[in-house]
Amino acid sequence: MSTPVFRLATAADAYEIAVMSRYLVEVGLRGWSWHPERVAKAIRARDTSVVVVEVKENLVGFAIMEFGDIKAHLSLLAVKPSHQRCSIGRQMVDWLEETALVAGISTINLELRANNFGARCFYKMLGFKEMAYIPGYYRGVETAVKMSRDIRRAIPQTGQLTPGSAA
Ligand SMILES: CC(C)(COP(=O)(O)OP(=O)(O)OC[C@H]1O[C@@H](n2cnc3c(N)ncnc32)[C@H](O)[C@@H]1OP(=O)(O)O)[C@@H](O)C(=O)NCCC(=O)NCCS
């Protein structure tokens, strides 16, 4: 596979992201929640990061994360089937996690459809924990699983001052 290029989304990406949401994330659900106008609003929002991934100038993945004061919410993440299992999803989450750490965020939360077992494995592999089931979360009919990850890292022990070493 050609090297994927990661960048922030622009307004021109909104329609394609919305279509990917409809067919990869919202598939089988009534209505279109992440329609192009909503995605465009997220791209413009100061408290939201929208990341896209291109391979040979074709959009193959995207992620949307909203930032609060101490928590961030991963609203959407998808990779086209042709490019799944190539670490693109993991790298998008890594990008957003670094951004969140710099912003002083300690926790990333997300919800996903309970029957999406592949994505549940993916998030567990990234260190997310399943916290709760939320019946009817999607369009009043489908159950969500709430997942959460504490992204704070331990302070490295190397280079620590030892007694008597202070100048
Ligand atoms: C979930 C999703 C984003 C994962 O993206 P991806 O780029 O394929 O994931 P990665 O290649 O980074 O996977 C990293 C690891 O996660 C795990 N993983 C990923 N997809 C998995 C699956 N379907 N089943 C089990 N484990 C999976 C594996 O351990 C994988 O490592 P490996 O390929 O070396 O075994 C992608 O499958 C997708 O877009 N699905 C449809 C949309 C969706 O469900 N989005 C999430 C809810 S919003």
Ligand as a Chemical Component Dictionary entry (heavy atoms), coordinates in Angstrom:
data_LIG
# 
_chem_comp.id                   LIG 
_chem_comp.type                 NON-POLYMER 
_chem_comp.pdbx_formal_charge   0 
_chem_comp.three_letter_code    LIG 
# 
loop_
_chem_comp_atom.comp_id 
_chem_comp_atom.atom_id 
_chem_comp_atom.alt_atom_id 
_chem_comp_atom.type_symbol 
_chem_comp_atom.charge 
_chem_comp_atom.model_Cartn_x 
_chem_comp_atom.model_Cartn_y 
_chem_comp_atom.model_Cartn_z 
_chem_comp_atom.pdbx_ordinal 
LIG C1  C1  C 0 -12.941 -0.147 13.414 1  
LIG C2  C2  C 0 -12.049 0.403  12.304 2  
LIG C3  C3  C 0 -12.028 1.935  12.368 3  
LIG C4  C4  C 0 -10.614 -0.118 12.506 4  
LIG O1  O1  O 0 -9.756  0.532  11.579 5  
LIG P1  P1  P 0 -8.498  -0.225 10.942 6  
LIG O2  O2  O 0 -7.664  0.787  10.243 7  
LIG O3  O3  O 0 -8.948  -1.391 10.152 8  
LIG O4  O4  O 0 -7.768  -0.767 12.256 9  
LIG P2  P2  P 0 -6.209  -1.061 12.451 10 
LIG O5  O5  O 0 -5.633  -1.655 11.196 11 
LIG O6  O6  O 0 -5.533  0.148  12.981 12 
LIG O7  O7  O 0 -6.298  -2.198 13.569 13 
LIG C5  C5  C 0 -5.451  -2.232 14.673 14 
LIG C6  C6  C 0 -5.752  -3.496 15.455 15 
LIG O8  O8  O 0 -7.106  -3.460 15.967 16 
LIG C7  C7  C 0 -7.667  -4.785 15.938 17 
LIG N1  N1  N 0 -8.765  -4.834 14.981 18 
LIG C8  C8  C 0 -9.053  -3.937 13.999 19 
LIG N2  N2  N 0 -10.156 -4.309 13.336 20 
LIG C9  C9  C 0 -10.576 -5.455 13.905 21 
LIG C10 C10 C 0 -11.661 -6.332 13.640 22 
LIG N3  N3  N 0 -12.553 -6.099 12.653 23 
LIG N4  N4  N 0 -11.777 -7.447 14.398 24 
LIG C11 C11 C 0 -10.916 -7.707 15.395 25 
LIG N5  N5  N 0 -9.853  -6.916 15.693 26 
LIG C12 C12 C 0 -9.692  -5.794 14.944 27 
LIG C13 C13 C 0 -6.522  -5.708 15.511 28 
LIG O9  O9  O 0 -5.821  -6.085 16.684 29 
LIG C14 C14 C 0 -5.662  -4.776 14.667 30 
LIG O10 O10 O 0 -4.337  -5.191 14.569 31 
LIG P3  P3  P 0 -3.902  -6.296 13.456 32 
LIG O11 O11 O 0 -4.511  -5.888 12.155 33 
LIG O12 O12 O 0 -2.405  -6.225 13.459 34 
LIG O13 O13 O 0 -4.469  -7.607 13.947 35 
LIG C15 C15 C 0 -12.525 -0.080 10.910 36 
LIG O14 O14 O 0 -12.727 -1.485 10.948 37 
LIG C16 C16 C 0 -13.810 0.572  10.416 38 
LIG O15 O15 O 0 -13.770 1.661  9.842  39 
LIG N6  N6  N 0 -14.961 -0.087 10.635 40 
LIG C17 C17 C 0 -16.250 0.460  10.156 41 
LIG C18 C18 C 0 -16.643 1.738  10.895 42 
LIG C19 C19 C 0 -16.656 1.537  12.390 43 
LIG O16 O16 O 0 -17.072 0.505  12.892 44 
LIG N7  N7  N 0 -16.154 2.570  13.127 45 
LIG C20 C20 C 0 -16.083 2.497  14.588 46 
LIG C21 C21 C 0 -17.304 2.961  15.271 47 
LIG S1  S1  S 0 -17.561 4.701  15.041 48 
# 
loop_
_chem_comp_bond.comp_id 
_chem_comp_bond.atom_id_1 
_chem_comp_bond.atom_id_2 
_chem_comp_bond.value_order 
_chem_comp_bond.pdbx_ordinal 
LIG C1  C2  SING 1  
LIG C2  C3  SING 2  
LIG C2  C4  SING 3  
LIG C2  C15 SING 4  
LIG C4  O1  SING 5  
LIG O1  P1  SING 6  
LIG P1  O2  DOUB 7  
LIG P1  O3  SING 8  
LIG P1  O4  SING 9  
LIG O4  P2  SING 10 
LIG P2  O5  DOUB 11 
LIG P2  O6  SING 12 
LIG P2  O7  SING 13 
LIG O7  C5  SING 14 
LIG C5  C6  SING 15 
LIG C6  O8  SING 16 
LIG C6  C14 SING 17 
LIG O8  C7  SING 18 
LIG C7  N1  SING 19 
LIG C7  C13 SING 20 
LIG N1  C8  SING 21 
LIG N1  C12 SING 22 
LIG C8  N2  DOUB 23 
LIG N2  C9  SING 24 
LIG C9  C10 SING 25 
LIG C9  C12 DOUB 26 
LIG C10 N3  SING 27 
LIG C10 N4  DOUB 28 
LIG N4  C11 SING 29 
LIG C11 N5  DOUB 30 
LIG N5  C12 SING 31 
LIG C13 O9  SING 32 
LIG C13 C14 SING 33 
LIG C14 O10 SING 34 
LIG O10 P3  SING 35 
LIG P3  O11 DOUB 36 
LIG P3  O12 SING 37 
LIG P3  O13 SING 38 
LIG C15 O14 SING 39 
LIG C15 C16 SING 40 
LIG C16 O15 DOUB 41 
LIG C16 N6  SING 42 
LIG N6  C17 SING 43 
LIG C17 C18 SING 44 
LIG C18 C19 SING 45 
LIG C19 O16 DOUB 46 
LIG C19 N7  SING 47 
LIG N7  C20 SING 48 
LIG C20 C21 SING 49 
LIG C21 S1  SING 50 
# 
